[in-house]
Amino acid sequence: MEPAPPRFANWREFEPLQLGPILDHALEAFGENGFHGTTVRDLARRVGVTVPALYYHHENKEAVLVTLLDTAVRDLIERALAAVGEGGDDPVRRFTNFVEAIVLNSTHRAPQSALDSELRHVSPQNRRNYAATRKRLELMALDLVDDGVERGVFAVDDIAESVRALLGMCQSIARWFRLGGPLTPDQVTARYTVIALRIVGYRAAPDPPSGSSPVRRN
């Protein structure tokens, strides 16, 4: 597992991303109108610059979207690494921290997370590059579930399929969640963590018989 990045002293805190005016307005425009429904002229108007000035910073509209996607997924990966690292040697805590990091990201950063749905509009090469970066999340999840199975706290017949189901479930939150809605990010996280533990067949350690010493899991 990769080491946790030092900049996330508290991975549960979501400070505003420093995107810059062009990316800030692009995120807003893509959220309102979609990638195809947003023109370069509209982006330039929102930012308050000319179209040539916009092209000076980004090659085209796709390059703007790719930058947003890459910034969002790298931020999530670093946050997930910090969450897992905080779990120490406890396989259940490491797994639940990982799930919590993804769900909190899908709620606090819903507009960025929802950009995944626009990935179909980018070139095959850019799509492959993004998929290769995002694959790190899947590999982290596979390691976490495999470790839990090896240590007897998870019961999973097909780890790869379970991980795909888990990540798909968590990533879909951004499509419906809105800050200020009926559920808070913490409430969504609590619910989805329970569901995630069911997906991996979490087996809680049984209570020891009365008068006996607790059983330690190695």
VENDA-V70599 format. One record per backbone hydrogen bond with DSSP energy under -0.5 kcal/mol. CO is the residue of the C=O (numbers start at 1). NH is the residue of the N-H. E is the energy in kcal/mol with one decimal. If there is no record, write none. Layout:
CO,NH,E ; CO,NH,E
This chain:
5,8,-1.1 ; 7,9,-1.2 ; 10,13,-1.5 ; 13,15,-0.6 ; 17,19,-1.5 ; 20,24,-2.7 ; 21,25,-2.4 ; 22,26,-2.1 ; 23,27,-2.7 ; 24,28,-1.7 ; 25,29,-2.6 ; 26,30,-3.1 ; 27,31,-1.8 ; 28,32,-1.7 ; 29,33,-3.1 ; 30,34,-1.8 ; 33,37,-0.6 ; 35,38,-1.2 ; 37,39,-0.5 ; 39,43,-2.2 ; 40,44,-2.6 ; 41,45,-2.3 ; 42,46,-2.4 ; 43,47,-2.3 ; 44,48,-2.1 ; 44,49,-2.3 ; 50,54,-1.9 ; 51,55,-2.3 ; 52,56,-1.2 ; 53,57,-0.8 ; 54,57,-0.9 ; 54,58,-2.0 ; 60,64,-1.3 ; 61,65,-1.9 ; 62,66,-2.8 ; 63,67,-2.0 ; 64,68,-2.0 ; 65,69,-2.7 ; 66,70,-2.7 ; 67,71,-2.5 ; 68,72,-2.2 ; 69,73,-2.4 ; 70,74,-2.1 ; 71,75,-1.8 ; 72,76,-2.0 ; 73,77,-2.4 ; 74,78,-2.1 ; 75,79,-2.1 ; 76,80,-2.8 ; 77,81,-2.4 ; 78,82,-2.0 ; 79,83,-2.2 ; 80,84,-2.6 ; 81,85,-2.5 ; 82,86,-1.7 ; 83,87,-0.6 ; 84,87,-1.3 ; 85,88,-1.4 ; 87,90,-1.8 ; 89,91,-0.8 ; 90,94,-2.6 ; 91,95,-1.8 ; 92,96,-2.9 ; 93,97,-2.6 ; 94,98,-1.9 ; 95,99,-2.4 ; 96,100,-2.6 ; 97,101,-2.5 ; 98,102,-1.9 ; 99,103,-2.6 ; 100,104,-2.9 ; 101,105,-1.8 ; 102,106,-2.3 ; 103,107,-1.2 ; 104,108,-3.0 ; 105,109,-1.9 ; 107,110,-1.1 ; 109,113,-2.7 ; 110,114,-2.7 ; 112,115,-1.1 ; 113,116,-1.4 ; 114,117,-1.7 ; 115,118,-2.2 ; 116,119,-1.6 ; 118,121,-2.0 ; 119,122,-1.7 ; 123,127,-2.5 ; 124,128,-2.4 ; 125,129,-2.4 ; 126,130,-2.3 ; 127,131,-2.5 ; 128,132,-2.2 ; 129,133,-1.6 ; 130,134,-2.8 ; 131,135,-1.7 ; 133,136,-1.5 ; 134,137,-1.6 ; 134,138,-1.0 ; 135,139,-2.5 ; 136,140,-2.0 ; 137,141,-2.3 ; 138,142,-2.6 ; 139,143,-2.2 ; 140,144,-2.3 ; 141,145,-2.6 ; 142,146,-2.6 ; 143,147,-2.4 ; 144,148,-2.0 ; 145,149,-2.3 ; 146,150,-2.6 ; 147,151,-1.8 ; 148,153,-2.3 ; 148,154,-1.5 ; 149,152,-1.4 ; 153,203,-3.4 ; 158,162,-2.1 ; 159,163,-2.5 ; 160,164,-2.2 ; 161,165,-2.3 ; 162,166,-2.4 ; 163,167,-2.8 ; 164,168,-2.3 ; 165,169,-2.2 ; 166,170,-2.2 ; 167,171,-2.7 ; 168,172,-1.3 ; 170,173,-1.0 ; 171,174,-0.7 ; 172,175,-1.5 ; 173,176,-1.7 ; 173,177,-2.7 ; 178,181,-1.9 ; 184,188,-2.3 ; 185,189,-2.5 ; 186,190,-2.3 ; 187,191,-1.9 ; 188,192,-2.6 ; 189,193,-2.2 ; 190,194,-1.4 ; 191,195,-1.8 ; 192,196,-2.6 ; 193,197,-2.1 ; 194,198,-1.6 ; 195,199,-2.1 ; 196,200,-1.6 ; 197,202,-2.7 ; 198,201,-1.4 ; 200,155,-1.6 ; 202,204,-0.6 ; 209,212,-2.2
